């Protein structure tokens, strides 16, 4: 398997790349471990970026808004918290893409969806590292490449979901993504409420 060619196919012909990824036949426990590793690496990259350029207070913010910002800064300053948040989000996305696709007639299994999402995460991680390297030279160029990269990754995700669910066209992949985002929004609101992210009063830093 040529990794470079698979990355290129993921960004240009993602539905076809999904078939290659599924053909590798990795076991489910390996894929879950891969997704966990992706969450940890994402957390490290986010924490580095966050500590390098933390959000700054905006003139005119209310005391409540300042308190919420201080809580968010404290929350996201912890790599462990970020890793847990990212990990929960990734697990939720796998199940949302699976059930959302099934609701639209998709044929992919949970393991199929898990495989393409895990691979997509590592492609995104590679792109993030490249953008961070560009940012050392030029912040403006890094911001431009970040915008383009996110659009490209969105296209890749839709194509990978399309391939995983064996849809004939990417239109149902787009529908799966839209439906999954609604499912994830409800689930994420519930999770964030549980961990106190939406209720910062009385929260303490770890």
C-alpha positions as CSV (number, residue, x, y, z in Angstrom):
1,X,0.0,0.0,0.0
2,X,1.4,3.4,-1.0
3,X,0.6,5.8,1.8
4,X,1.3,8.9,-0.4
5,X,-1.0,7.6,-3.1
6,X,-3.7,6.9,-0.6
7,X,-3.5,10.4,0.8
8,X,-3.6,11.9,-2.7
9,X,-6.6,9.7,-3.5
10,X,-8.3,10.7,-0.2
11,X,-8.0,14.4,-1.2
12,X,-9.0,14.0,-4.8
13,X,-11.1,10.8,-5.1
14,X,-12.2,10.1,-1.6
15,X,-15.0,7.7,-2.4
16,X,-12.6,5.5,-4.3
17,X,-10.1,5.9,-1.5
18,X,-12.7,4.6,1.0
19,X,-12.7,1.3,-0.9
20,X,-9.0,0.9,-0.5
21,X,-9.2,1.7,3.2
22,X,-11.9,-0.8,3.8
23,X,-10.0,-3.4,1.8
24,X,-7.1,-3.2,4.3
25,X,-9.4,-5.0,6.8
26,X,-8.1,-3.7,10.1
27,X,-9.8,-5.1,13.2
28,X,-12.2,-3.0,15.2
29,X,-10.0,-2.8,18.3
30,X,-7.1,-1.5,16.2
31,X,-9.3,1.1,14.6
32,X,-10.6,2.3,18.0
33,X,-7.0,2.6,19.3
34,X,-6.1,4.5,16.2
35,X,-9.0,6.9,16.8
36,X,-7.9,7.3,20.4
37,X,-4.3,8.1,19.2
38,X,-5.7,10.7,16.8
39,X,-7.6,12.3,19.6
40,X,-4.5,12.6,21.7
41,X,-2.4,14.0,18.8
42,X,-5.2,16.4,18.0
43,X,-5.2,17.6,21.6
44,X,-1.4,18.1,21.6
45,X,-1.5,20.2,18.4
46,X,-4.5,22.2,19.7
47,X,-2.9,22.8,23.1
48,X,0.4,24.0,21.4
49,X,-1.6,26.4,19.2
50,X,-3.8,27.5,22.0
51,X,-0.9,28.3,24.4
52,X,1.0,30.0,21.6
53,X,-1.9,32.4,20.9
54,X,-4.6,32.3,23.6
55,X,-7.7,34.3,23.0
56,X,-7.6,37.9,24.3
57,X,-10.4,39.8,26.0
58,X,-12.3,42.1,23.8
59,X,-13.1,45.7,24.9
60,X,-16.6,46.0,26.0
61,X,-17.1,42.4,27.3
62,X,-19.3,42.0,30.3
63,X,-18.2,40.5,33.5
64,X,-20.1,37.3,32.7
65,X,-18.5,37.1,29.3
66,X,-15.0,37.6,30.9
67,X,-15.7,34.9,33.4
68,X,-16.8,32.5,30.7
69,X,-13.6,33.3,28.7
70,X,-11.4,32.7,31.7
71,X,-13.1,29.4,32.3
72,X,-12.6,28.4,28.6
73,X,-9.0,29.4,28.7
74,X,-8.4,27.3,31.8
75,X,-10.4,24.4,30.4
76,X,-8.6,24.3,27.0
77,X,-5.2,24.9,28.6
78,X,-5.3,21.3,29.9
79,X,-4.3,18.8,27.2
80,X,-6.1,16.1,29.1
81,X,-9.4,17.9,29.0
82,X,-8.9,18.7,25.3
83,X,-8.1,15.0,24.6
84,X,-11.2,13.9,26.4
85,X,-13.3,16.4,24.6
86,X,-11.9,15.6,21.2
87,X,-12.1,11.9,21.9
88,X,-15.8,12.1,22.9
89,X,-16.5,14.2,19.8
90,X,-14.8,11.6,17.5
91,X,-16.6,8.7,19.0
92,X,-19.9,10.5,18.7
93,X,-19.1,11.4,15.1
94,X,-18.5,7.7,14.2
95,X,-21.8,6.7,15.6
96,X,-23.6,9.7,14.0
97,X,-22.1,9.0,10.6
98,X,-23.1,5.4,10.9
99,X,-26.7,5.9,12.0
100,X,-27.1,9.0,9.8
101,X,-26.0,7.0,6.7
102,X,-28.2,4.0,7.6
103,X,-31.2,6.3,7.9
104,X,-30.5,7.4,4.3
105,X,-30.1,3.8,3.0
106,X,-26.4,3.4,3.5
107,X,-24.9,-0.1,3.6
108,X,-21.8,0.5,5.6
109,X,-21.1,-1.2,8.9
110,X,-20.0,0.7,12.0
111,X,-16.5,-0.7,11.4
112,X,-16.5,0.7,7.9
113,X,-17.4,4.1,9.1
114,X,-14.8,3.9,11.9
115,X,-12.1,3.0,9.5
116,X,-12.7,6.0,7.2
117,X,-13.1,8.4,10.0
118,X,-9.9,7.3,11.7
119,X,-8.0,7.6,8.4
120,X,-9.5,11.0,7.8
121,X,-8.3,12.2,11.2
122,X,-4.7,11.2,10.4
123,X,-4.8,13.0,7.1
124,X,-6.1,16.0,8.9
125,X,-3.4,15.8,11.5
126,X,-0.8,15.7,8.7
127,X,-2.3,18.8,7.2
128,X,-2.3,20.5,10.5
129,X,1.4,19.9,11.0
130,X,2.1,21.3,7.5
131,X,0.1,24.4,8.3
132,X,1.8,24.9,11.6
133,X,5.2,24.8,9.8
134,X,4.0,27.3,7.3
135,X,2.8,29.5,10.2
136,X,6.4,29.8,11.5
137,X,7.3,31.5,8.2
138,X,4.1,33.4,7.5
139,X,1.0,33.6,9.7
140,X,-1.1,35.0,6.8
141,X,-0.2,32.1,4.5
142,X,-0.9,29.7,7.3
143,X,-4.4,31.1,7.7
144,X,-5.1,30.9,4.0
145,X,-3.9,27.3,3.8
146,X,-5.9,26.5,6.9
147,X,-9.1,27.8,5.2
148,X,-8.4,25.9,2.0
149,X,-7.3,22.8,4.0
150,X,-10.6,22.7,5.9
151,X,-12.6,22.9,2.7
152,X,-10.6,20.2,1.2
153,X,-11.0,18.0,4.3
154,X,-14.7,18.5,4.3
155,X,-14.8,17.3,0.6
156,X,-12.7,14.3,1.6
157,X,-15.0,13.5,4.6
158,X,-18.1,13.6,2.4
159,X,-16.4,11.3,-0.2
160,X,-15.2,8.9,2.5
161,X,-18.6,8.6,4.0
162,X,-20.1,8.1,0.6
163,X,-17.7,5.3,-0.1
164,X,-18.1,3.7,3.3
165,X,-21.9,3.6,2.9
166,X,-21.7,2.5,-0.7
167,X,-23.8,5.4,-1.9
168,X,-24.0,5.9,-5.7
169,X,-23.4,9.6,-5.5
170,X,-22.0,12.1,-3.0
171,X,-25.4,13.8,-2.6
172,X,-26.4,11.2,0.0
173,X,-22.9,11.6,1.6
174,X,-23.8,15.3,2.0
175,X,-27.2,14.4,3.5
176,X,-25.5,12.0,5.9
177,X,-23.1,14.7,7.0
178,X,-25.9,17.2,7.6
179,X,-28.1,14.7,9.5
180,X,-25.1,13.5,11.5
181,X,-24.3,17.1,12.5
182,X,-27.8,17.5,13.9
183,X,-27.4,14.2,15.9
184,X,-24.0,15.3,17.1
185,X,-25.3,18.7,18.2
186,X,-27.8,17.1,20.5
187,X,-25.3,14.6,21.9
188,X,-22.6,17.2,22.3
189,X,-24.9,19.6,24.1
190,X,-25.7,16.8,26.5
191,X,-22.0,15.9,27.1
192,X,-20.9,19.5,27.5
193,X,-23.6,20.1,30.0
194,X,-22.5,17.1,32.0
195,X,-18.8,18.2,32.1
196,X,-19.9,21.7,33.1
197,X,-18.6,23.5,30.0
198,X,-21.9,25.3,29.7
199,X,-22.1,26.0,33.4
200,X,-18.8,27.5,34.4
201,X,-19.9,28.8,37.8
202,X,-18.0,27.0,40.5
203,X,-15.8,25.0,38.1
204,X,-12.2,24.4,39.1
205,X,-9.1,23.8,37.0
206,X,-7.3,20.5,36.9
